[in-house]
Amino acid sequence: MKKILIVILIMGIQMNVNAQKKPNIVFLFCDDAGYADFGFQGSKIMKTPNLDKLAKSGVKFTQGYVTDATCAPSRAGLMTGKYQQRFGYEEINVPGYMSDNSKFLGDDMGLPLDQVTMADYLKKLGYTSAMIGKWHLGDADRFHPLKRGFDEFYGFRGGDRSYYAYKDALKGNNLDKRMENGFGNFEEPNGYATDVFGEKAVSFIERNKDKPFFLYLAFNAVHTPVEATPEDLKQFPDLVGTRQEVAAMTLALDRACGKVLDKLKELGLDENTIVVFSNDNGGPTDNNASINLPLSGTKSNHLEGGLRVPFLVSWPAQLKANQVYNYPVSTLDLLPTFYVAGGGNSANLKDIDGVNLIPYLKGDDTQRPHETMYWKKENRAVYRENDWKLIRFPDRPAELYDLTKDISEQNDLATKYPERVRKMYKQLFSWELTLERPLWMLKRKFEKYDIDRMDRYRSPELVKKEMKLMSDPSYFGKTH
């Protein structure tokens, strides 16, 4: 009997040691936030003390990118570690907005089942995983997070919903907006959704503190509908209109992130936990009063304001604090970074486009993680080669920018360097030849919507003019 007890004790100690050797992983992901709308990004208006503290504890990226300027394709890229266009997830999936000629429509639009997810990879390494918040990778049961590698789920399957409980949410088949606990257990939140997501995340950490875990906490904040609590609104008495609302929503976002970070510290897990904070695409200034300055552009277009996002990584046990990293990185890099940090062999990741960032952040590799980067939506596309950025449009000649000197993309150099434009144009097309056709497509008219939105925010001056309008509480009641 004594021998059995000793063996059990040794096994328990060994399991605990293994849990401590593997870092926990927490990915904090917000929605539609502006590039400039955080204290660590220079905002003097937004109150984000918890995220500002996180920025100081690790690495802040000045050129962090997503794989698309809209919600769902961006998530498909980060969840698989490869360009989502390679498996046909080129377009956002919004029921009712799609072309009837799409291969898939409605609930059939989702992350293809043959794609391996971040959670799938980490499960093989012994991680327990939870997805909390906005999924937006398919509404049908077969696309459910619990069938894509995650062990726990609390959130909603679609792209947006109210921050408060729906009174009639349990009626009908609106799977995309219904809050769900686990699989098929639909229950509306008892409180403000951002706070509830933070509480659910804390609960997951508490229940899994003795083993390696992966928490994907994907807030819908600060995506529309623009809804804030009265208490948070009072924290911004000098603001009015939509700008006040988004400031209050950002405060709630920071508060929820703070609860997670405080729990990690309370449990003694903060040193050996990788915490990443980022955003799914640029802020849609005309929808939620977010600000992307000094970048031009917004969500849904290929200017920097649509693609470059706030991006933080902290891992106190391995990475020095107060770092600023200036080379471009991508959310494609999160899967291989997490996988290798968790003990996985990078040789098993042959079919991805991201890279493990840890050697770069430690200074072991001083090269660029990416010399080339791509983005594509229908005829619109971008090819970045080191610091040169080529943008291809459907309604005008291609443009060329030197991002080392012009992050606001105001000085088109295409006519000055025509040979560079030709070479980059051909390279972009060569990449496109490796891609699959889109599995679904938006109605053609929305291409014009995106182009018009881009032109509206082509310069910082135009953004500043728009922000003055948005300080009017009746902004959304006007025609623009």
Disulfide bonds with the S-S distance in Angstrom:
none
